[in-house]
Amino acid sequence: MRYIPNTPEGTRDRLFEECRERRRVQSALTHLFRQRGYSEIITPEEEFYDLFTISGSAIAQEEMVKLVDRSGKICVLRPDCTTPIARVAATKLKDAVLPQRFYYNQAVYRAGQEHRGRHREIPQCGIELIGAKGRKADLEVIATAVDALRACALEDFHIELGHADIFPAFARRLEMDREELEQMRALIEGKNFTALDDFMSNYAGQPGCEAVRRLAYLFGGVEVLDEAEALAGRMSAIDYLRDLYTQLDRAGYGSYLRFDLGMVHHIDYYTGPIFRGYVEGAGDAVLSGGRYDQLCASFGRPAQATGFAIDVDGVARCLPQAEPPRLAAVVHYPPHLIGKALALVDSRARGTCELSPCNRLESTLQLAREKGIGTVLILEEDGIREVTVS
């Protein structure tokens, strides 16, 4: 049977303009992160599977791309960047003065479900602020998330804020086992209103049933905080979100912020404010982050932490298409003038001029015609001759 070259499901080749857009987003983000005092860190693409099980990773094990190393140990392709960075912070940098600010620009790998059209290789840029607790650290990271999307020249976007303590506070009023709790969490997280109503009908009459059902609907402006308090009473998590919003609004970030109190993520991973970023035109969140105060302790050094990750390709797809540079000239030259030929290419606008590999001028002229290049620059011992190609 003849072999047809292709790429594995969930992967694909990216060409030309897609590459330029990805690099443009990465450049804007990494510039901002360095400006804010974050230092780059690169972790291995391959990690031991146990690293993510002992840490209570937010990534489900079935989403991890697994492989086996020579010793027989199960490894995974890096499913997220936060856990490996926490490992580094708690081991190799265990004596470093806290807080530590890290940024990364690398891919993560997710198995996902077959035939869902999702990519297994996801380029991410993000930050981790490790060893910083409290309001000022949360304000810094959320504000930086807004500024990161602004730095990419996005216009119609917003950040939705939630808190990891809200769902448990609502859910603890109901009598259900761990499996049922996780099923309810998934329905609320997925905004699956019809299935949630059916599920909650099994608990009708229990105190707090209606409040939990309404949790999936609590998204929007500041008014949803008032509704949450009316349903569940005064909560420190809601007070904290209100305070964060007040401070960020005073700093000019309020127009970018909304709330989603049904944002529950993985119930054991996040420990405080959580947030996601959405852009007009994107089918899913392009930014995700929050506070995770227990992760570093699982590797031997307790340190409160917060951060976020940005889906680079998700952002790039939402940018207006930039006009790519157009080849306008090709340089024909004798081999011994390669230095001058390269200098001539470099002296012109980037991406508008290239060298000809042809030895004969007629071949170079034909190449220019086929590529639609209007000018051939002929480099000679005593100067440059320009020929217009019809």
Secondary structure, 3 states (H helix, E strand, C coil): CCCCCCCCCCCCCCCCHHHHHHHHHHHHHHHHHHHCCCEECCCCCEEEHHHHHHCCCCCCHHHCEEEECCCCCEEEECCCCHHHHHHHHHCCCCCCCCCEEEEEEEEEECCCCCCCCCCCEEEEEEEEEECCCCHHHHHHHHHHHHHHHHHCCCCCEEEEEEECCHHHHHHCCCCCCHHHHHHHHHHHHCCCHHHHHHHHHHHCCCCCHHHHHHHCCCEECCHHHHHHHHHHCCCHHHHHHHHHHHHHHHCCCHHHEEEECCCCCCCCCCCCEEEEEEECCCCCCCEEEEECCCCHHHHCCCCCEEEEEEEHHHHHCCCCCCCCCCCCEEEECCHHHHHHHHHHHHHCCCCCEEECCCCCHHHHHHHHHHHCCCEEEEEECCEEEEEECC
